[in-house]
């Protein structure tokens, strides 16, 4: 829609969110506790805030990624309905997690993600070699208006991910530290590598749209999974139509792995928060499975109810992620702000990030209420 105009905003929001994601790894390696345990140590009020927002975010995020997964699979299997595909995806997710095969699938998903990265970079390079599709005299619409504010907020909500993902990451880091302890430098190196790669890949996705779709006059569909077809054809237009089935498979596997990760992570975080609120010694496998099943069923219900509104569902999930971001960011900062390992640079970047997130959230809510037009 906007060509290259949002590259600066994407880089900025990745930078300003960086400290709050980093704290999930840093705090856990330094203390041996997850962020959720840190919230509990600060007081039950903090933990209640996290628990409520985490439960709400869990079903919304699952509905978003689950519906996108089903829509991509529907592109490959057009004869099968989206609700049925979503049911199969959520059901298989539960069985995989119940059987404890998540780690094996996680390794496969990383390989698939690498394949998506390579094919996206190749598609951009091929598209760039042919030049942009937009006419030389094409006048781009401006994204810097209040009318596009909901879109910008949605974009920033999942760029690179909802901030509460940091709490999920900290729980996985804690489990990994139990199996094989890593130094803070090694853990932060892994985190930084993944974070920077994600930001760079986001720019490549912008480039794909800017080179192949921007300025062509082709309408961007928002109903159901129609945009999935358009997205796959963008790859085909750059690499060749022979690649479309392969890209569709790779994209589905990436989103399927994301769906499993979302269910597992949010179930662990929600279950852990409730355990701490109830002063129980540990999160049992039975309670974890109950959370997995509950999140899956509610997420599936939302998917079935909104199957024709993929764009709307995703936008809603992304907006919720953004307006809750200042709360999660503030929670994370409160855990490390008195630690000597928090450098002055990170501290000021955190303050800047909080002001940015809170300011945009207030502006969006005022615009939504009709106060700012």
C-alpha angles and dihedrals in degrees: 000000000000105000113211097343097102098051091096093050092049092052092044096051091047089053096046093047093047099091094052093053092043091054090064091064098032097050094046096049092046098045105023089233130108121240089253090058088047091055089051092052090054092054144292091267091063091047093050091052091051094044095052095045092044094053092048092046093048097064094038093050092045091050090052099048093035093054091047090050091050092047092053091048089048087058088059095039105032093169093065119077121243094237091054092047091048090051091051092047095049092042094051089046090058092048093049092050092042091053092048095239094129095106093054092048090046090062091049092048091054090054090049090048089054089052091052090050093051094046092047092051090048092048091052092048092050091046092048091051089060095044131237119316093221116100115252092246096047112132111215120222114244119247091197099091133101088244090066094042094102089053092050091048090050091049092052093044094071098028102139092340141309109294093235086070085079089070090051091048091051091056092052090047090052091053092047090049089056091054097040122357117225129194120252091249093053093046093048091047090056091046095047092048092054094043096049092045090053092052093048092048089052089060090051090054089051088050092051091056094040094052101039109026110020115102096005095111091235109143116242106228119220102179119101116320096325092119090058089066090049092048093051090049089053089062090045091051091054102038103019135277090265088072096056097088090046093049091047091053092047092047092049093050090050092051092042090054089047090052091053091046092050093051094046096044099045092043091053094046095046093044092047092050092050090047091055092046089053093043093235119160099236145353105261123216089243093055091046091051090049090055091047091051094045095049090045095051096046091045090050091050090054091047093053092046093050103030093127092053106062094147092046092047093050093045091050091050091049094047091050088050091054099046090050092045096088090056095051091042091052092047091053094047093051089060096056106024093097095043117109089223090068102098121213090248093055091044094055092042087054092052091048090049092051092050091047095048095043093044095052091044092053091046091050094048091048090050091047090052091050094244094115114040 
